[in-house]
């Protein structure tokens, strides 16, 4: 409360049933350095494995979120962070996700930031910066062609700026 309005609200929602690391924590014998599509269980089998190993799933979530927070906060990927606060929730099927508020260490108030974004040079620079640091690259993953749902979502990150969406 003493930091004022947060700069960023973010939700991190790892898709544990699609993660080879979560399967590894659940005891599935996988060579994480050489994963062939035919060695990966089907989506249904992965969902069963994850549901049967909630501690392994929580461990996967903790390792992943700790790594992300280390990059965001300690390494300053988003710039200097003066404070952050998050809460972990579970979804209906039991998978975990994190809601987090971040206070960037700058002197801009939300109304000043909103006004600055209207400046074309500042807005395009900010958008370029965000596109440079926020990535979702699934090119190294292959889908299971034997299944109807071939979408793989490893990590969904949403950035919402208060008072106005920047994009």
N, C-alpha and C positions, 0 to 999 in steps of 0.2 A: 504494500500500500504506500509506503514512504517513497517509492521510486516513481510514482505517477503512473500514467497509462503505459502499458507494455507496447513495445514496438512491433512484435511479431507473435502471432498465435500459430502454432504448428501442431499437426497430428502426424505421428509416425506409427504406421500400421503394417508391421512385417507380415507377410503371407507365409506363416510357418509351415503349412502343408506343401509349399513349393520350395522350401529351403533344404538344400542338401546338408547344411550345417545342423539344422534342427533334427534331421533324420540321423545324422551322425551322433548327436547327443542322446538320441533315443535308442542307440545301440545298433542301428542298422550298419552292417559291414560295408562301408563305402570307402574307396580310395579317393579322397577329396582332390588329389592332384590329377587324377585321370578318371573322369566320370563319363561313361558312355550312356547314351539314352536308353539302350536296352537293359542296363543294369539298374535303372531307377524304377521303383514300384509305381503302379498306376495311381492316379489321383485318389481313387477310393481306398486303396491300400495305404497310401501316405496319410490320408485323413484318419484311418483306423490306428495307425502307428502313433500319430501325434496325440489323438484322443486317449490312447492307452498310456501315454508317458507325459503327464502334466508337469512333472518336475523338470524333465529334460526340456520341455517346451519353455518353461519359465527361465531355465538356465540360458537357453538360446536367446530369449528376449533380453535378458540382463546383459549378456555379452554384446549383443548387437547395439542396444541402446547406450550402454557405457561407451562403446567405440564412437558412436555418433556424437554423443555429448562431449566426448574428449576432443573431437575435431571441431565442433561448433563453439564450445566454450573455451577450452584450454588453448587450442591452436588458433582461435580467432578467425575461423573461416568467414563468419559474418561481420568481422570487425570486433572491436572490444565489446564485451558483454559485461554490464555492471550488475545484473541480477537475472536469475531465471527461477521458474517454479513450474513443476509438472505434476501430473497425477496419472496413475496407471489405471486403466479400466479393462474389463474383459467383455468380449462380445458374447452373443447368444451361444455360440459353439465353444466358448471358453478361451479363444485366442486373445492375447493381450495387445493393447495399444496404448500409446502415450500421448496425452495432450500437454503441451508445454507453452508457457509464456516466456518470452525473452525481452529483456530491456537492454537495448543497444546503448552503449556509452557515447552519446552525442547530445548536443544541446538543442536539437530541434524538438519542438512540441508537435503533437499530431497535426495541428492546424498549419504549422509552418511546413511540415513535411508534405502535407496535402497541397499546399500552395507551391512548393518547390517542384513537385512532380508535374505540375501544369507547365513549368518551364520545359520546353522541348529538349534542350541540351541536357539538363539535369535528369529528366525522365528517361531519355534514351540511354544516358550513362548508367543510371540505376538499373534499368532493364538489362543492359549488357552485362553489368556486374552480377546480377542475380542469375542470368542464363549461364554465366561462366562458372559459378560456384555450385549451382543446383543441377544435378544430373540424375537421370534414370536411364541407364544403358543396359538393355537386355540382349545385346547382340551376341554375347557369349553363351546365352542359354538357347537350348533347342526345345521345341514343344514336342509333346508326346502325340504323334500323329494317329495313334490308335484310339485316342479319346476324343469325344465330341467337344469338350471344353479345352481348347489348346492355349488359352490365355495364361501367361505366367506374369504374375505381379509380385516382384520381390520386395519392393519398398514403395509405399505411396506417401509422398510428402506434400502437404498443402501449406502454402504460406498465405496468411490472410493479414493484411495490414488494417489496423483499426481505423474506423471512420470511413474508409473508402478502399475498394480494391484498387491496387496500383496498375493492374493490367486491363 
